[in-house]
Amino acid sequence: MNWEQKIEQLAARARDENPPHVDVAGSVLGILTAGQAEPLTLPERLWMWLAAASSAVAVPAAIAAIVFYNRSAGPLNEIAEAISWAAQ
């Protein structure tokens, strides 16, 4: 018997097997609902405030970058057109 036949037999046996019925959803939900929410520690609070502050700074910085790009894109396009015209 060659290795291809062995693999085919193994695949046939695997197709015939039925997986065991496992239902853990009820026990997992029970464990999750029974637990109390742990209060945040001081380092976790500091990281949370740092994340909030950096998000508050990032939004105006992104808006300023978009405005600056829109204002500077016109002259840059004119320079690119002049260079491409001269290159022809």
Phi and psi restraints in degrees (range 20) as a CNS / XPLOR table:
assign (resid 1 and name C) (resid 2 and name N)
       (resid 2 and name CA) (resid 2 and name C) 1.0 -85.6 20.0 2
assign (resid 2 and name N) (resid 2 and name CA)
       (resid 2 and name C) (resid 3 and name N) 1.0 175.9 20.0 2
assign (resid 2 and name C) (resid 3 and name N)
       (resid 3 and name CA) (resid 3 and name C) 1.0 -70.1 20.0 2
assign (resid 3 and name N) (resid 3 and name CA)
       (resid 3 and name C) (resid 4 and name N) 1.0 -28.6 20.0 2
assign (resid 3 and name C) (resid 4 and name N)
       (resid 4 and name CA) (resid 4 and name C) 1.0 -65.9 20.0 2
assign (resid 4 and name N) (resid 4 and name CA)
       (resid 4 and name C) (resid 5 and name N) 1.0 -41.3 20.0 2
assign (resid 4 and name C) (resid 5 and name N)
       (resid 5 and name CA) (resid 5 and name C) 1.0 -66.4 20.0 2
assign (resid 5 and name N) (resid 5 and name CA)
       (resid 5 and name C) (resid 6 and name N) 1.0 -38.6 20.0 2
assign (resid 5 and name C) (resid 6 and name N)
       (resid 6 and name CA) (resid 6 and name C) 1.0 -62.5 20.0 2
assign (resid 6 and name N) (resid 6 and name CA)
       (resid 6 and name C) (resid 7 and name N) 1.0 -42.1 20.0 2
assign (resid 6 and name C) (resid 7 and name N)
       (resid 7 and name CA) (resid 7 and name C) 1.0 -65.8 20.0 2
assign (resid 7 and name N) (resid 7 and name CA)
       (resid 7 and name C) (resid 8 and name N) 1.0 -40.2 20.0 2
assign (resid 7 and name C) (resid 8 and name N)
       (resid 8 and name CA) (resid 8 and name C) 1.0 -63.6 20.0 2
assign (resid 8 and name N) (resid 8 and name CA)
       (resid 8 and name C) (resid 9 and name N) 1.0 -40.8 20.0 2
assign (resid 8 and name C) (resid 9 and name N)
       (resid 9 and name CA) (resid 9 and name C) 1.0 -65.0 20.0 2
assign (resid 9 and name N) (resid 9 and name CA)
       (resid 9 and name C) (resid 10 and name N) 1.0 -41.8 20.0 2
assign (resid 9 and name C) (resid 10 and name N)
       (resid 10 and name CA) (resid 10 and name C) 1.0 -63.4 20.0 2
assign (resid 10 and name N) (resid 10 and name CA)
       (resid 10 and name C) (resid 11 and name N) 1.0 -41.0 20.0 2
assign (resid 10 and name C) (resid 11 and name N)
       (resid 11 and name CA) (resid 11 and name C) 1.0 -64.9 20.0 2
assign (resid 11 and name N) (resid 11 and name CA)
       (resid 11 and name C) (resid 12 and name N) 1.0 -39.3 20.0 2
assign (resid 11 and name C) (resid 12 and name N)
       (resid 12 and name CA) (resid 12 and name C) 1.0 -64.4 20.0 2
assign (resid 12 and name N) (resid 12 and name CA)
       (resid 12 and name C) (resid 13 and name N) 1.0 -41.8 20.0 2
assign (resid 12 and name C) (resid 13 and name N)
       (resid 13 and name CA) (resid 13 and name C) 1.0 -64.6 20.0 2
assign (resid 13 and name N) (resid 13 and name CA)
       (resid 13 and name C) (resid 14 and name N) 1.0 -38.7 20.0 2
assign (resid 13 and name C) (resid 14 and name N)
       (resid 14 and name CA) (resid 14 and name C) 1.0 -67.1 20.0 2
assign (resid 14 and name N) (resid 14 and name CA)
       (resid 14 and name C) (resid 15 and name N) 1.0 -35.9 20.0 2
assign (resid 14 and name C) (resid 15 and name N)
       (resid 15 and name CA) (resid 15 and name C) 1.0 -67.5 20.0 2
assign (resid 15 and name N) (resid 15 and name CA)
       (resid 15 and name C) (resid 16 and name N) 1.0 -30.6 20.0 2
assign (resid 15 and name C) (resid 16 and name N)
       (resid 16 and name CA) (resid 16 and name C) 1.0 -77.1 20.0 2
assign (resid 16 and name N) (resid 16 and name CA)
       (resid 16 and name C) (resid 17 and name N) 1.0 -23.8 20.0 2
assign (resid 16 and name C) (resid 17 and name N)
       (resid 17 and name CA) (resid 17 and name C) 1.0 -74.8 20.0 2
assign (resid 17 and name N) (resid 17 and name CA)
       (resid 17 and name C) (resid 18 and name N) 1.0 145.2 20.0 2
assign (resid 17 and name C) (resid 18 and name N)
       (resid 18 and name CA) (resid 18 and name C) 1.0 -105.0 20.0 2
assign (resid 18 and name N) (resid 18 and name CA)
       (resid 18 and name C) (resid 19 and name N) 1.0 135.1 20.0 2
assign (resid 18 and name C) (resid 19 and name N)
       (resid 19 and name CA) (resid 19 and name C) 1.0 -70.4 20.0 2
assign (resid 19 and name N) (resid 19 and name CA)
       (resid 19 and name C) (resid 20 and name N) 1.0 149.7 20.0 2
assign (resid 19 and name C) (resid 20 and name N)
       (resid 20 and name CA) (resid 20 and name C) 1.0 -68.7 20.0 2
assign (resid 20 and name N) (resid 20 and name CA)
       (resid 20 and name C) (resid 21 and name N) 1.0 146.9 20.0 2
assign (resid 20 and name C) (resid 21 and name N)
       (resid 21 and name CA) (resid 21 and name C) 1.0 -83.0 20.0 2
assign (resid 21 and name N) (resid 21 and name CA)
       (resid 21 and name C) (resid 22 and name N) 1.0 117.1 20.0 2
assign (resid 21 and name C) (resid 22 and name N)
       (resid 22 and name CA) (resid 22 and name C) 1.0 -126.6 20.0 2
assign (resid 22 and name N) (resid 22 and name CA)
       (resid 22 and name C) (resid 23 and name N) 1.0 124.9 20.0 2
assign (resid 22 and name C) (resid 23 and name N)
       (resid 23 and name CA) (resid 23 and name C) 1.0 -126.6 20.0 2
assign (resid 23 and name N) (resid 23 and name CA)
       (resid 23 and name C) (resid 24 and name N) 1.0 99.0 20.0 2
assign (resid 23 and name C) (resid 24 and name N)
       (resid 24 and name CA) (resid 24 and name C) 1.0 -107.4 20.0 2
assign (resid 24 and name N) (resid 24 and name CA)
       (resid 24 and name C) (resid 25 and name N) 1.0 0.9 20.0 2
assign (resid 24 and name C) (resid 25 and name N)
       (resid 25 and name CA) (resid 25 and name C) 1.0 -60.4 20.0 2
assign (resid 25 and name N) (resid 25 and name CA)
       (resid 25 and name C) (resid 26 and name N) 1.0 -43.0 20.0 2
assign (resid 25 and name C) (resid 26 and name N)
       (resid 26 and name CA) (resid 26 and name C) 1.0 -63.5 20.0 2
assign (resid 26 and name N) (resid 26 and name CA)
       (resid 26 and name C) (resid 27 and name N) 1.0 -44.3 20.0 2
assign (resid 26 and name C) (resid 27 and name N)
       (resid 27 and name CA) (resid 27 and name C) 1.0 -69.8 20.0 2
assign (resid 27 and name N) (resid 27 and name CA)
       (resid 27 and name C) (resid 28 and name N) 1.0 -36.9 20.0 2
assign (resid 27 and name C) (resid 28 and name N)
       (resid 28 and name CA) (resid 28 and name C) 1.0 -66.3 20.0 2
assign (resid 28 and name N) (resid 28 and name CA)
       (resid 28 and name C) (resid 29 and name N) 1.0 -44.1 20.0 2
assign (resid 28 and name C) (resid 29 and name N)
       (resid 29 and name CA) (resid 29 and name C) 1.0 -63.7 20.0 2
assign (resid 29 and name N) (resid 29 and name CA)
       (resid 29 and name C) (resid 30 and name N) 1.0 -36.4 20.0 2
assign (resid 29 and name C) (resid 30 and name N)
       (resid 30 and name CA) (resid 30 and name C) 1.0 -63.1 20.0 2
assign (resid 30 and name N) (resid 30 and name CA)
       (resid 30 and name C) (resid 31 and name N) 1.0 -42.2 20.0 2
assign (resid 30 and name C) (resid 31 and name N)
       (resid 31 and name CA) (resid 31 and name C) 1.0 -65.5 20.0 2
assign (resid 31 and name N) (resid 31 and name CA)
       (resid 31 and name C) (resid 32 and name N) 1.0 -41.8 20.0 2
assign (resid 31 and name C) (resid 32 and name N)
       (resid 32 and name CA) (resid 32 and name C) 1.0 -67.6 20.0 2
assign (resid 32 and name N) (resid 32 and name CA)
       (resid 32 and name C) (resid 33 and name N) 1.0 -39.3 20.0 2
assign (resid 32 and name C) (resid 33 and name N)
       (resid 33 and name CA) (resid 33 and name C) 1.0 -77.8 20.0 2
assign (resid 33 and name N) (resid 33 and name CA)
       (resid 33 and name C) (resid 34 and name N) 1.0 -23.2 20.0 2
assign (resid 33 and name C) (resid 34 and name N)
       (resid 34 and name CA) (resid 34 and name C) 1.0 -77.4 20.0 2
assign (resid 34 and name N) (resid 34 and name CA)
       (resid 34 and name C) (resid 35 and name N) 1.0 -24.4 20.0 2
assign (resid 34 and name C) (resid 35 and name N)
       (resid 35 and name CA) (resid 35 and name C) 1.0 -75.3 20.0 2
assign (resid 35 and name N) (resid 35 and name CA)
       (resid 35 and name C) (resid 36 and name N) 1.0 148.6 20.0 2
assign (resid 35 and name C) (resid 36 and name N)
       (resid 36 and name CA) (resid 36 and name C) 1.0 -92.0 20.0 2
assign (resid 36 and name N) (resid 36 and name CA)
       (resid 36 and name C) (resid 37 and name N) 1.0 147.2 20.0 2
assign (resid 36 and name C) (resid 37 and name N)
       (resid 37 and name CA) (resid 37 and name C) 1.0 -72.6 20.0 2
assign (resid 37 and name N) (resid 37 and name CA)
       (resid 37 and name C) (resid 38 and name N) 1.0 128.7 20.0 2
assign (resid 37 and name C) (resid 38 and name N)
       (resid 38 and name CA) (resid 38 and name C) 1.0 -82.6 20.0 2
assign (resid 38 and name N) (resid 38 and name CA)
       (resid 38 and name C) (resid 39 and name N) 1.0 137.1 20.0 2
assign (resid 38 and name C) (resid 39 and name N)
       (resid 39 and name CA) (resid 39 and name C) 1.0 -68.6 20.0 2
assign (resid 39 and name N) (resid 39 and name CA)
       (resid 39 and name C) (resid 40 and name N) 1.0 152.6 20.0 2
assign (resid 39 and name C) (resid 40 and name N)
       (resid 40 and name CA) (resid 40 and name C) 1.0 -71.3 20.0 2
assign (resid 40 and name N) (resid 40 and name CA)
       (resid 40 and name C) (resid 41 and name N) 1.0 142.9 20.0 2
assign (resid 40 and name C) (resid 41 and name N)
       (resid 41 and name CA) (resid 41 and name C) 1.0 -81.9 20.0 2
assign (resid 41 and name N) (resid 41 and name CA)
       (resid 41 and name C) (resid 42 and name N) 1.0 168.8 20.0 2
assign (resid 41 and name C) (resid 42 and name N)
       (resid 42 and name CA) (resid 42 and name C) 1.0 -60.5 20.0 2
assign (resid 42 and name N) (resid 42 and name CA)
       (resid 42 and name C) (resid 43 and name N) 1.0 -45.2 20.0 2
assign (resid 42 and name C) (resid 43 and name N)
       (resid 43 and name CA) (resid 43 and name C) 1.0 -62.6 20.0 2
assign (resid 43 and name N) (resid 43 and name CA)
       (resid 43 and name C) (resid 44 and name N) 1.0 -36.3 20.0 2
assign (resid 43 and name C) (resid 44 and name N)
       (resid 44 and name CA) (resid 44 and name C) 1.0 -66.2 20.0 2
assign (resid 44 and name N) (resid 44 and name CA)
       (resid 44 and name C) (resid 45 and name N) 1.0 -38.6 20.0 2
assign (resid 44 and name C) (resid 45 and name N)
       (resid 45 and name CA) (resid 45 and name C) 1.0 -65.5 20.0 2
assign (resid 45 and name N) (resid 45 and name CA)
       (resid 45 and name C) (resid 46 and name N) 1.0 -41.1 20.0 2
assign (resid 45 and name C) (resid 46 and name N)
       (resid 46 and name CA) (resid 46 and name C) 1.0 -62.6 20.0 2
assign (resid 46 and name N) (resid 46 and name CA)
       (resid 46 and name C) (resid 47 and name N) 1.0 -42.4 20.0 2
assign (resid 46 and name C) (resid 47 and name N)
       (resid 47 and name CA) (resid 47 and name C) 1.0 -64.2 20.0 2
assign (resid 47 and name N) (resid 47 and name CA)
       (resid 47 and name C) (resid 48 and name N) 1.0 -37.0 20.0 2
assign (resid 47 and name C) (resid 48 and name N)
       (resid 48 and name CA) (resid 48 and name C) 1.0 -64.6 20.0 2
assign (resid 48 and name N) (resid 48 and name CA)
       (resid 48 and name C) (resid 49 and name N) 1.0 -44.4 20.0 2
assign (resid 48 and name C) (resid 49 and name N)
       (resid 49 and name CA) (resid 49 and name C) 1.0 -67.6 20.0 2
assign (resid 49 and name N) (resid 49 and name CA)
       (resid 49 and name C) (resid 50 and name N) 1.0 -36.7 20.0 2
assign (resid 49 and name C) (resid 50 and name N)
       (resid 50 and name CA) (resid 50 and name C) 1.0 -63.7 20.0 2
assign (resid 50 and name N) (resid 50 and name CA)
       (resid 50 and name C) (resid 51 and name N) 1.0 -41.3 20.0 2
assign (resid 50 and name C) (resid 51 and name N)
       (resid 51 and name CA) (resid 51 and name C) 1.0 -64.7 20.0 2
assign (resid 51 and name N) (resid 51 and name CA)
       (resid 51 and name C) (resid 52 and name N) 1.0 -41.1 20.0 2
assign (resid 51 and name C) (resid 52 and name N)
       (resid 52 and name CA) (resid 52 and name C) 1.0 -65.7 20.0 2
assign (resid 52 and name N) (resid 52 and name CA)
       (resid 52 and name C) (resid 53 and name N) 1.0 -42.5 20.0 2
assign (resid 52 and name C) (resid 53 and name N)
       (resid 53 and name CA) (resid 53 and name C) 1.0 -66.1 20.0 2
assign (resid 53 and name N) (resid 53 and name CA)
       (resid 53 and name C) (resid 54 and name N) 1.0 -41.9 20.0 2
assign (resid 53 and name C) (resid 54 and name N)
       (resid 54 and name CA) (resid 54 and name C) 1.0 -67.9 20.0 2
assign (resid 54 and name N) (resid 54 and name CA)
       (resid 54 and name C) (resid 55 and name N) 1.0 -32.8 20.0 2
assign (resid 54 and name C) (resid 55 and name N)
       (resid 55 and name CA) (resid 55 and name C) 1.0 -67.2 20.0 2
assign (resid 55 and name N) (resid 55 and name CA)
       (resid 55 and name C) (resid 56 and name N) 1.0 -39.3 20.0 2
assign (resid 55 and name C) (resid 56 and name N)
       (resid 56 and name CA) (resid 56 and name C) 1.0 -66.5 20.0 2
assign (resid 56 and name N) (resid 56 and name CA)
       (resid 56 and name C) (resid 57 and name N) 1.0 -30.9 20.0 2
assign (resid 56 and name C) (resid 57 and name N)
       (resid 57 and name CA) (resid 57 and name C) 1.0 -82.0 20.0 2
assign (resid 57 and name N) (resid 57 and name CA)
       (resid 57 and name C) (resid 58 and name N) 1.0 -33.5 20.0 2
assign (resid 57 and name C) (resid 58 and name N)
       (resid 58 and name CA) (resid 58 and name C) 1.0 -67.6 20.0 2
assign (resid 58 and name N) (resid 58 and name CA)
       (resid 58 and name C) (resid 59 and name N) 1.0 -35.4 20.0 2
assign (resid 58 and name C) (resid 59 and name N)
       (resid 59 and name CA) (resid 59 and name C) 1.0 -65.4 20.0 2
assign (resid 59 and name N) (resid 59 and name CA)
       (resid 59 and name C) (resid 60 and name N) 1.0 -52.2 20.0 2
assign (resid 59 and name C) (resid 60 and name N)
       (resid 60 and name CA) (resid 60 and name C) 1.0 -63.9 20.0 2
assign (resid 60 and name N) (resid 60 and name CA)
       (resid 60 and name C) (resid 61 and name N) 1.0 -33.0 20.0 2
assign (resid 60 and name C) (resid 61 and name N)
       (resid 61 and name CA) (resid 61 and name C) 1.0 -64.9 20.0 2
assign (resid 61 and name N) (resid 61 and name CA)
       (resid 61 and name C) (resid 62 and name N) 1.0 -39.7 20.0 2
assign (resid 61 and name C) (resid 62 and name N)
       (resid 62 and name CA) (resid 62 and name C) 1.0 -65.9 20.0 2
assign (resid 62 and name N) (resid 62 and name CA)
       (resid 62 and name C) (resid 63 and name N) 1.0 -41.3 20.0 2
assign (resid 62 and name C) (resid 63 and name N)
       (resid 63 and name CA) (resid 63 and name C) 1.0 -63.9 20.0 2
assign (resid 63 and name N) (resid 63 and name CA)
       (resid 63 and name C) (resid 64 and name N) 1.0 -43.9 20.0 2
assign (resid 63 and name C) (resid 64 and name N)
       (resid 64 and name CA) (resid 64 and name C) 1.0 -62.9 20.0 2
assign (resid 64 and name N) (resid 64 and name CA)
       (resid 64 and name C) (resid 65 and name N) 1.0 -39.4 20.0 2
assign (resid 64 and name C) (resid 65 and name N)
       (resid 65 and name CA) (resid 65 and name C) 1.0 -64.3 20.0 2
assign (resid 65 and name N) (resid 65 and name CA)
       (resid 65 and name C) (resid 66 and name N) 1.0 -39.8 20.0 2
assign (resid 65 and name C) (resid 66 and name N)
       (resid 66 and name CA) (resid 66 and name C) 1.0 -66.3 20.0 2
assign (resid 66 and name N) (resid 66 and name CA)
       (resid 66 and name C) (resid 67 and name N) 1.0 -43.5 20.0 2
assign (resid 66 and name C) (resid 67 and name N)
       (resid 67 and name CA) (resid 67 and name C) 1.0 -63.1 20.0 2
assign (resid 67 and name N) (resid 67 and name CA)
       (resid 67 and name C) (resid 68 and name N) 1.0 -45.6 20.0 2
assign (resid 67 and name C) (resid 68 and name N)
       (resid 68 and name CA) (resid 68 and name C) 1.0 -61.8 20.0 2
assign (resid 68 and name N) (resid 68 and name CA)
       (resid 68 and name C) (resid 69 and name N) 1.0 -40.8 20.0 2
assign (resid 68 and name C) (resid 69 and name N)
       (resid 69 and name CA) (resid 69 and name C) 1.0 -64.1 20.0 2
assign (resid 69 and name N) (resid 69 and name CA)
       (resid 69 and name C) (resid 70 and name N) 1.0 -44.2 20.0 2
assign (resid 69 and name C) (resid 70 and name N)
       (resid 70 and name CA) (resid 70 and name C) 1.0 -63.8 20.0 2
assign (resid 70 and name N) (resid 70 and name CA)
       (resid 70 and name C) (resid 71 and name N) 1.0 -36.6 20.0 2
assign (resid 70 and name C) (resid 71 and name N)
       (resid 71 and name CA) (resid 71 and name C) 1.0 -72.4 20.0 2
assign (resid 71 and name N) (resid 71 and name CA)
       (resid 71 and name C) (resid 72 and name N) 1.0 -34.3 20.0 2
assign (resid 71 and name C) (resid 72 and name N)
       (resid 72 and name CA) (resid 72 and name C) 1.0 -91.5 20.0 2
assign (resid 72 and name N) (resid 72 and name CA)
       (resid 72 and name C) (resid 73 and name N) 1.0 -10.8 20.0 2
assign (resid 72 and name C) (resid 73 and name N)
       (resid 73 and name CA) (resid 73 and name C) 1.0 -70.3 20.0 2
assign (resid 73 and name N) (resid 73 and name CA)
       (resid 73 and name C) (resid 74 and name N) 1.0 -34.8 20.0 2
assign (resid 73 and name C) (resid 74 and name N)
       (resid 74 and name CA) (resid 74 and name C) 1.0 -60.6 20.0 2
assign (resid 74 and name N) (resid 74 and name CA)
       (resid 74 and name C) (resid 75 and name N) 1.0 -56.2 20.0 2
assign (resid 74 and name C) (resid 75 and name N)
       (resid 75 and name CA) (resid 75 and name C) 1.0 -61.6 20.0 2
assign (resid 75 and name N) (resid 75 and name CA)
       (resid 75 and name C) (resid 76 and name N) 1.0 -35.8 20.0 2
assign (resid 75 and name C) (resid 76 and name N)
       (resid 76 and name CA) (resid 76 and name C) 1.0 -64.7 20.0 2
assign (resid 76 and name N) (resid 76 and name CA)
       (resid 76 and name C) (resid 77 and name N) 1.0 -38.7 20.0 2
assign (resid 76 and name C) (resid 77 and name N)
       (resid 77 and name CA) (resid 77 and name C) 1.0 -65.8 20.0 2
assign (resid 77 and name N) (resid 77 and name CA)
       (resid 77 and name C) (resid 78 and name N) 1.0 -38.6 20.0 2
assign (resid 77 and name C) (resid 78 and name N)
       (resid 78 and name CA) (resid 78 and name C) 1.0 -64.3 20.0 2
assign (resid 78 and name N) (resid 78 and name CA)
       (resid 78 and name C) (resid 79 and name N) 1.0 -40.8 20.0 2
assign (resid 78 and name C) (resid 79 and name N)
       (resid 79 and name CA) (resid 79 and name C) 1.0 -64.1 20.0 2
assign (resid 79 and name N) (resid 79 and name CA)
       (resid 79 and name C) (resid 80 and name N) 1.0 -42.0 20.0 2
assign (resid 79 and name C) (resid 80 and name N)
       (resid 80 and name CA) (resid 80 and name C) 1.0 -64.0 20.0 2
assign (resid 80 and name N) (resid 80 and name CA)
       (resid 80 and name C) (resid 81 and name N) 1.0 -39.3 20.0 2
assign (resid 80 and name C) (resid 81 and name N)
       (resid 81 and name CA) (resid 81 and name C) 1.0 -66.7 20.0 2
assign (resid 81 and name N) (resid 81 and name CA)
       (resid 81 and name C) (resid 82 and name N) 1.0 -39.4 20.0 2
assign (resid 81 and name C) (resid 82 and name N)
       (resid 82 and name CA) (resid 82 and name C) 1.0 -65.3 20.0 2
assign (resid 82 and name N) (resid 82 and name CA)
       (resid 82 and name C) (resid 83 and name N) 1.0 -40.7 20.0 2
assign (resid 82 and name C) (resid 83 and name N)
       (resid 83 and name CA) (resid 83 and name C) 1.0 -67.1 20.0 2
assign (resid 83 and name N) (resid 83 and name CA)
       (resid 83 and name C) (resid 84 and name N) 1.0 -41.2 20.0 2
assign (resid 83 and name C) (resid 84 and name N)
       (resid 84 and name CA) (resid 84 and name C) 1.0 -68.8 20.0 2
assign (resid 84 and name N) (resid 84 and name CA)
       (resid 84 and name C) (resid 85 and name N) 1.0 -32.8 20.0 2
assign (resid 84 and name C) (resid 85 and name N)
       (resid 85 and name CA) (resid 85 and name C) 1.0 -67.4 20.0 2
assign (resid 85 and name N) (resid 85 and name CA)
       (resid 85 and name C) (resid 86 and name N) 1.0 -41.2 20.0 2
assign (resid 85 and name C) (resid 86 and name N)
       (resid 86 and name CA) (resid 86 and name C) 1.0 -69.3 20.0 2
assign (resid 86 and name N) (resid 86 and name CA)
       (resid 86 and name C) (resid 87 and name N) 1.0 -29.7 20.0 2
assign (resid 86 and name C) (resid 87 and name N)
       (resid 87 and name CA) (resid 87 and name C) 1.0 -75.0 20.0 2
assign (resid 87 and name N) (resid 87 and name CA)
       (resid 87 and name C) (resid 88 and name N) 1.0 -19.3 20.0 2
